[in-house]
């Protein structure tokens, strides 16, 4: 598994930014890769970090090598992977358009929807779901681990309010006017309804959340919403907390489902 760091100018972010990339393109002469997936065309997984994280946060390289897929890990700051209201904060467009186009042009990867997947945990779980649903023609599958599906909580915020994570101004920058959030395209529920109304194919969805996670009810609520809309998906609750131990466990469970 080869790894590189790429620094390039982003028009969406109006500055230079960096992403990490892991490529299953090196071979050990005395340790051949005997995986049944080794000789098929390389697929690509975009991996989104959580709040306060960065592109060095987490890499499933051992699974990427086995299942022969590239991993692209961008830096999303604390953006919730949304197009913020100020200039240079278009993180959804950055992932769904600019970064995919760059990876296609420079590395010849992520050429089709069927070869392009996205995954994230916590804030990145929200971002993975939102980005895949915003660009259903570009992502074939999405996995959300303990997703921070907090749109209903943000929608109830009033100016001057906040929580232990951030203040009102932060949430307004990421999600736009909270009073208009639930009807906006920053709400994954709105995007599901758009996909259905436009007769598009929804990306295949995998979700999980631990039973000791403070985000459990948010994930249950979105699971019930998907059921009510008739959207096929995999949803699992299991014993666990909001931590890397839980996410690593479900990497091992969901990546084989995605890449086999």
KETIVEX-106409 format. One record per residue (C-alpha): x, y, z negated; residue number from 1. Coordinates in Angstrom, 1 decimal. Example, Ala and Ser with C-alpha at 12.3 -4.5 7.8 and 13.67 -1.06 7.14 Angstrom:
// KETIVEX-106409
<node u="12.3" v="-4.5" w="-7.8" resi="1"/>
<node u="13.7" v="-1.1" w="-7.1" resi="2"/>
// end
This chain:
// KETIVEX-106409
<node u="0.0" v="0.0" w="0.0" resi="1"/>
<node u="1.6" v="3.2" w="1.2" resi="2"/>
<node u="0.7" v="6.5" w="-0.4" resi="3"/>
<node u="1.1" v="10.1" w="0.8" resi="4"/>
<node u="0.1" v="13.6" w="-0.3" resi="5"/>
<node u="-1.2" v="16.0" w="2.3" resi="6"/>
<node u="-1.3" v="19.7" w="1.9" resi="7"/>
<node u="-3.3" v="21.6" w="4.5" resi="8"/>
<node u="-5.3" v="24.8" w="5.0" resi="9"/>
<node u="-9.0" v="24.4" w="4.4" resi="10"/>
<node u="-11.3" v="26.8" w="6.1" resi="11"/>
<node u="-14.1" v="25.8" w="3.7" resi="12"/>
<node u="-12.0" v="26.6" w="0.6" resi="13"/>
<node u="-10.2" v="29.6" w="2.2" resi="14"/>
<node u="-6.8" v="28.3" w="0.9" resi="15"/>
<node u="-4.3" v="25.5" w="1.0" resi="16"/>
<node u="-5.5" v="22.4" w="-0.8" resi="17"/>
<node u="-4.1" v="18.9" w="-1.3" resi="18"/>
<node u="-5.5" v="15.4" w="-1.0" resi="19"/>
<node u="-3.9" v="12.0" w="-1.8" resi="20"/>
<node u="-4.2" v="9.1" w="0.6" resi="21"/>
<node u="-3.5" v="5.4" w="0.2" resi="22"/>
<node u="-3.0" v="3.3" w="3.3" resi="23"/>
<node u="-2.9" v="-0.5" w="3.6" resi="24"/>
<node u="-0.3" v="-0.4" w="6.4" resi="25"/>
<node u="2.9" v="-1.7" w="4.9" resi="26"/>
<node u="3.7" v="-5.4" w="4.8" resi="27"/>
<node u="6.1" v="-7.4" w="2.7" resi="28"/>
<node u="8.1" v="-9.9" w="4.7" resi="29"/>
<node u="8.3" v="-12.5" w="1.9" resi="30"/>
<node u="4.8" v="-11.8" w="0.4" resi="31"/>
<node u="2.4" v="-11.8" w="3.3" resi="32"/>
<node u="-1.1" v="-10.5" w="2.7" resi="33"/>
<node u="-3.2" v="-13.7" w="3.1" resi="34"/>
<node u="-6.6" v="-11.9" w="2.6" resi="35"/>
<node u="-9.2" v="-12.7" w="5.1" resi="36"/>
<node u="-9.7" v="-9.0" w="5.6" resi="37"/>
<node u="-6.1" v="-8.1" w="6.4" resi="38"/>
<node u="-6.4" v="-8.2" w="10.1" resi="39"/>
<node u="-9.7" v="-6.3" w="10.6" resi="40"/>
<node u="-9.9" v="-2.6" w="11.4" resi="41"/>
<node u="-9.3" v="-0.4" w="8.4" resi="42"/>
<node u="-12.3" v="1.2" w="6.7" resi="43"/>
<node u="-12.1" v="4.4" w="4.6" resi="44"/>
<node u="-13.3" v="5.2" w="1.1" resi="45"/>
<node u="-13.5" v="8.8" w="-0.1" resi="46"/>
<node u="-13.1" v="8.9" w="-3.8" resi="47"/>
<node u="-14.3" v="11.8" w="-5.9" resi="48"/>
<node u="-13.0" v="12.6" w="-9.4" resi="49"/>
<node u="-14.9" v="13.8" w="-12.4" resi="50"/>
<node u="-15.1" v="17.1" w="-14.3" resi="51"/>
<node u="-11.7" v="18.3" w="-15.4" resi="52"/>
<node u="-10.1" v="15.7" w="-13.1" resi="53"/>
<node u="-8.0" v="15.9" w="-9.9" resi="54"/>
<node u="-6.8" v="13.8" w="-7.1" resi="55"/>
<node u="-4.3" v="11.9" w="-9.3" resi="56"/>
<node u="-7.0" v="10.8" w="-11.7" resi="57"/>
<node u="-7.8" v="7.3" w="-10.5" resi="58"/>
<node u="-6.8" v="4.9" w="-7.6" resi="59"/>
<node u="-8.2" v="1.4" w="-6.9" resi="60"/>
<node u="-5.1" v="0.5" w="-4.9" resi="61"/>
<node u="-5.2" v="-3.2" w="-5.8" resi="62"/>
<node u="-8.6" v="-3.6" w="-4.3" resi="63"/>
<node u="-7.8" v="-1.4" w="-1.3" resi="64"/>
<node u="-4.9" v="-3.7" w="-0.4" resi="65"/>
<node u="-7.1" v="-6.8" w="-0.8" resi="66"/>
<node u="-10.0" v="-5.5" w="1.3" resi="67"/>
<node u="-7.9" v="-3.5" w="3.7" resi="68"/>
<node u="-9.3" v="0.0" w="3.3" resi="69"/>
<node u="-7.8" v="3.4" w="3.1" resi="70"/>
<node u="-8.5" v="5.7" w="0.1" resi="71"/>
<node u="-8.8" v="9.5" w="0.5" resi="72"/>
<node u="-8.8" v="11.4" w="-2.8" resi="73"/>
<node u="-9.4" v="15.1" w="-2.6" resi="74"/>
<node u="-9.2" v="17.8" w="-5.3" resi="75"/>
<node u="-12.6" v="19.1" w="-6.1" resi="76"/>
<node u="-11.8" v="21.3" w="-9.1" resi="77"/>
<node u="-14.9" v="21.6" w="-11.4" resi="78"/>
<node u="-17.2" v="22.2" w="-8.4" resi="79"/>
<node u="-19.7" v="19.4" w="-8.8" resi="80"/>
<node u="-18.7" v="18.9" w="-5.1" resi="81"/>
<node u="-21.3" v="21.4" w="-4.1" resi="82"/>
<node u="-21.2" v="24.5" w="-1.9" resi="83"/>
<node u="-20.9" v="27.2" w="-4.5" resi="84"/>
<node u="-22.4" v="30.6" w="-4.1" resi="85"/>
<node u="-19.1" v="32.4" w="-3.8" resi="86"/>
<node u="-16.7" v="32.5" w="-0.8" resi="87"/>
<node u="-14.2" v="29.6" w="-0.8" resi="88"/>
<node u="-16.3" v="27.2" w="-2.9" resi="89"/>
<node u="-17.9" v="25.1" w="-0.1" resi="90"/>
<node u="-16.9" v="21.7" w="-1.5" resi="91"/>
<node u="-19.8" v="19.7" w="0.0" resi="92"/>
<node u="-19.0" v="20.9" w="3.5" resi="93"/>
<node u="-15.3" v="20.4" w="2.8" resi="94"/>
<node u="-15.8" v="16.7" w="2.2" resi="95"/>
<node u="-18.7" v="15.9" w="4.6" resi="96"/>
<node u="-17.3" v="17.9" w="7.6" resi="97"/>
<node u="-13.8" v="19.3" w="7.3" resi="98"/>
<node u="-12.0" v="16.6" w="5.5" resi="99"/>
<node u="-13.6" v="13.7" w="7.5" resi="100"/>
<node u="-12.8" v="15.5" w="10.7" resi="101"/>
<node u="-9.2" v="16.0" w="9.6" resi="102"/>
<node u="-8.8" v="12.4" w="8.6" resi="103"/>
<node u="-10.3" v="11.3" w="11.9" resi="104"/>
<node u="-8.1" v="13.6" w="14.0" resi="105"/>
<node u="-4.8" v="13.1" w="12.2" resi="106"/>
<node u="-5.0" v="9.4" w="11.0" resi="107"/>
<node u="-7.6" v="7.9" w="13.3" resi="108"/>
<node u="-9.7" v="6.7" w="10.4" resi="109"/>
<node u="-13.4" v="7.2" w="9.3" resi="110"/>
<node u="-14.4" v="7.2" w="13.0" resi="111"/>
<node u="-17.9" v="5.9" w="12.4" resi="112"/>
<node u="-20.6" v="5.9" w="9.7" resi="113"/>
<node u="-20.2" v="2.1" w="9.3" resi="114"/>
<node u="-16.5" v="2.5" w="8.5" resi="115"/>
<node u="-16.9" v="5.5" w="6.1" resi="116"/>
<node u="-17.9" v="5.1" w="2.4" resi="117"/>
<node u="-17.8" v="7.4" w="-0.6" resi="118"/>
<node u="-17.6" v="6.8" w="-4.4" resi="119"/>
<node u="-17.2" v="8.8" w="-7.5" resi="120"/>
<node u="-17.6" v="8.8" w="-11.3" resi="121"/>
<node u="-19.4" v="11.3" w="-13.6" resi="122"/>
<node u="-19.3" v="14.6" w="-11.8" resi="123"/>
<node u="-17.8" v="12.7" w="-8.8" resi="124"/>
<node u="-20.7" v="10.2" w="-9.0" resi="125"/>
<node u="-23.1" v="13.1" w="-8.5" resi="126"/>
<node u="-20.9" v="14.5" w="-5.7" resi="127"/>
<node u="-20.7" v="11.1" w="-4.0" resi="128"/>
<node u="-24.5" v="10.7" w="-4.0" resi="129"/>
<node u="-25.2" v="14.3" w="-3.0" resi="130"/>
<node u="-22.6" v="14.3" w="-0.2" resi="131"/>
<node u="-23.7" v="10.9" w="1.3" resi="132"/>
<node u="-27.3" v="12.0" w="1.3" resi="133"/>
<node u="-26.4" v="15.5" w="2.7" resi="134"/>
<node u="-24.5" v="13.7" w="5.5" resi="135"/>
<node u="-26.3" v="10.4" w="6.0" resi="136"/>
<node u="-25.0" v="10.2" w="9.6" resi="137"/>
<node u="-21.4" v="10.2" w="8.3" resi="138"/>
<node u="-21.5" v="7.8" w="5.3" resi="139"/>
<node u="-22.7" v="4.3" w="5.4" resi="140"/>
<node u="-22.5" v="3.4" w="1.7" resi="141"/>
<node u="-22.2" v="5.3" w="-1.6" resi="142"/>
<node u="-21.3" v="4.2" w="-5.1" resi="143"/>
<node u="-22.1" v="6.4" w="-8.1" resi="144"/>
<node u="-20.5" v="5.3" w="-11.4" resi="145"/>
<node u="-22.1" v="7.0" w="-14.5" resi="146"/>
<node u="-23.3" v="9.9" w="-12.2" resi="147"/>
<node u="-23.8" v="13.3" w="-13.8" resi="148"/>
<node u="-27.3" v="13.6" w="-12.3" resi="149"/>
<node u="-28.1" v="16.7" w="-14.4" resi="150"/>
<node u="-30.1" v="18.7" w="-11.9" resi="151"/>
<node u="-33.3" v="18.8" w="-14.0" resi="152"/>
<node u="-31.3" v="20.0" w="-17.1" resi="153"/>
<node u="-29.6" v="22.7" w="-15.0" resi="154"/>
<node u="-32.9" v="23.8" w="-13.6" resi="155"/>
<node u="-34.3" v="24.5" w="-17.0" resi="156"/>
<node u="-31.4" v="26.8" w="-18.0" resi="157"/>
<node u="-32.1" v="30.5" w="-18.6" resi="158"/>
<node u="-29.5" v="33.3" w="-18.3" resi="159"/>
<node u="-27.3" v="33.4" w="-21.4" resi="160"/>
<node u="-27.8" v="29.7" w="-22.1" resi="161"/>
<node u="-25.4" v="26.8" w="-21.5" resi="162"/>
<node u="-24.3" v="23.6" w="-23.2" resi="163"/>
<node u="-21.1" v="22.1" w="-24.6" resi="164"/>
<node u="-19.7" v="21.6" w="-21.1" resi="165"/>
<node u="-20.1" v="25.1" w="-19.6" resi="166"/>
<node u="-22.1" v="28.3" w="-19.6" resi="167"/>
<node u="-25.0" v="29.5" w="-17.4" resi="168"/>
<node u="-22.7" v="31.3" w="-15.0" resi="169"/>
<node u="-20.7" v="28.1" w="-14.3" resi="170"/>
<node u="-23.9" v="26.1" w="-13.4" resi="171"/>
<node u="-25.2" v="29.0" w="-11.3" resi="172"/>
<node u="-22.0" v="29.1" w="-9.3" resi="173"/>
<node u="-22.1" v="25.4" w="-8.6" resi="174"/>
<node u="-25.9" v="24.8" w="-8.2" resi="175"/>
<node u="-27.2" v="28.2" w="-7.2" resi="176"/>
<node u="-30.1" v="29.9" w="-8.9" resi="177"/>
<node u="-31.3" v="27.3" w="-11.5" resi="178"/>
<node u="-34.9" v="28.3" w="-11.0" resi="179"/>
<node u="-34.7" v="27.3" w="-7.4" resi="180"/>
<node u="-32.5" v="24.2" w="-7.8" resi="181"/>
<node u="-35.1" v="21.4" w="-7.7" resi="182"/>
<node u="-36.4" v="22.5" w="-4.3" resi="183"/>
<node u="-32.9" v="23.2" w="-2.9" resi="184"/>
<node u="-30.6" v="20.9" w="-1.0" resi="185"/>
<node u="-28.3" v="20.8" w="-4.0" resi="186"/>
<node u="-30.8" v="18.4" w="-5.5" resi="187"/>
<node u="-30.3" v="14.8" w="-4.2" resi="188"/>
<node u="-34.0" v="14.1" w="-4.6" resi="189"/>
<node u="-34.7" v="16.8" w="-2.0" resi="190"/>
<node u="-32.2" v="15.2" w="0.4" resi="191"/>
<node u="-33.9" v="11.8" w="0.0" resi="192"/>
<node u="-37.2" v="13.3" w="1.0" resi="193"/>
<node u="-35.5" v="15.0" w="4.0" resi="194"/>
<node u="-34.0" v="11.7" w="5.1" resi="195"/>
<node u="-37.4" v="10.0" w="5.0" resi="196"/>
<node u="-39.1" v="12.9" w="6.7" resi="197"/>
<node u="-36.6" v="12.9" w="9.5" resi="198"/>
<node u="-36.7" v="9.2" w="10.0" resi="199"/>
<node u="-32.9" v="8.8" w="9.3" resi="200"/>
<node u="-31.2" v="5.8" w="7.8" resi="201"/>
<node u="-30.3" v="6.3" w="4.1" resi="202"/>
<node u="-26.8" v="5.2" w="3.1" resi="203"/>
<node u="-26.7" v="2.1" w="1.0" resi="204"/>
<node u="-26.7" v="3.1" w="-2.6" resi="205"/>
<node u="-24.9" v="1.4" w="-5.6" resi="206"/>
<node u="-25.4" v="2.9" w="-9.1" resi="207"/>
<node u="-24.4" v="1.9" w="-12.6" resi="208"/>
<node u="-24.4" v="3.4" w="-16.1" resi="209"/>
<node u="-23.4" v="2.2" w="-19.5" resi="210"/>
<node u="-25.9" v="1.8" w="-22.3" resi="211"/>
<node u="-23.9" v="4.0" w="-24.6" resi="212"/>
<node u="-23.5" v="6.8" w="-22.0" resi="213"/>
<node u="-25.1" v="10.2" w="-22.6" resi="214"/>
<node u="-26.0" v="10.2" w="-18.9" resi="215"/>
<node u="-28.0" v="7.0" w="-19.1" resi="216"/>
<node u="-31.4" v="8.6" w="-19.0" resi="217"/>
<node u="-30.4" v="10.8" w="-16.1" resi="218"/>
<node u="-29.5" v="7.7" w="-14.1" resi="219"/>
<node u="-32.7" v="5.9" w="-15.1" resi="220"/>
<node u="-34.7" v="8.9" w="-13.9" resi="221"/>
<node u="-33.0" v="8.9" w="-10.5" resi="222"/>
<node u="-33.3" v="5.1" w="-10.2" resi="223"/>
<node u="-37.1" v="5.5" w="-10.9" resi="224"/>
<node u="-37.2" v="8.3" w="-8.3" resi="225"/>
<node u="-35.6" v="6.1" w="-5.7" resi="226"/>
<node u="-38.0" v="3.3" w="-6.5" resi="227"/>
<node u="-41.0" v="5.7" w="-6.1" resi="228"/>
<node u="-39.7" v="6.8" w="-2.7" resi="229"/>
<node u="-39.2" v="3.2" w="-1.5" resi="230"/>
<node u="-35.4" v="3.6" w="-1.2" resi="231"/>
<node u="-33.5" v="0.3" w="-1.4" resi="232"/>
<node u="-30.6" v="0.5" w="-3.8" resi="233"/>
<node u="-28.6" v="-1.5" w="-6.4" resi="234"/>
<node u="-28.9" v="-0.2" w="-10.0" resi="235"/>
<node u="-27.3" v="-1.8" w="-13.0" resi="236"/>
<node u="-27.2" v="-0.9" w="-16.6" resi="237"/>
<node u="-24.6" v="-2.7" w="-18.7" resi="238"/>
<node u="-22.9" v="-2.5" w="-22.1" resi="239"/>
<node u="-20.4" v="0.4" w="-22.0" resi="240"/>
<node u="-19.5" v="4.0" w="-22.5" resi="241"/>
<node u="-18.6" v="7.0" w="-20.3" resi="242"/>
<node u="-15.0" v="5.9" w="-19.7" resi="243"/>
<node u="-12.4" v="4.4" w="-17.4" resi="244"/>
<node u="-12.8" v="0.9" w="-18.8" resi="245"/>
<node u="-16.4" v="0.9" w="-17.7" resi="246"/>
<node u="-15.7" v="2.4" w="-14.2" resi="247"/>
<node u="-12.8" v="0.0" w="-13.6" resi="248"/>
<node u="-15.1" v="-2.9" w="-14.4" resi="249"/>
<node u="-17.7" v="-1.8" w="-11.8" resi="250"/>
<node u="-15.0" v="-1.0" w="-9.2" resi="251"/>
<node u="-14.3" v="-4.8" w="-9.3" resi="252"/>
<node u="-18.0" v="-5.5" w="-9.0" resi="253"/>
<node u="-19.1" v="-3.0" w="-6.3" resi="254"/>
<node u="-16.1" v="-2.8" w="-4.0" resi="255"/>
<node u="-16.4" v="-6.4" w="-3.0" resi="256"/>
<node u="-20.1" v="-5.8" w="-2.3" resi="257"/>
<node u="-19.3" v="-2.7" w="-0.2" resi="258"/>
<node u="-16.3" v="-4.1" w="1.8" resi="259"/>
<node u="-17.2" v="-7.8" w="2.2" resi="260"/>
// end
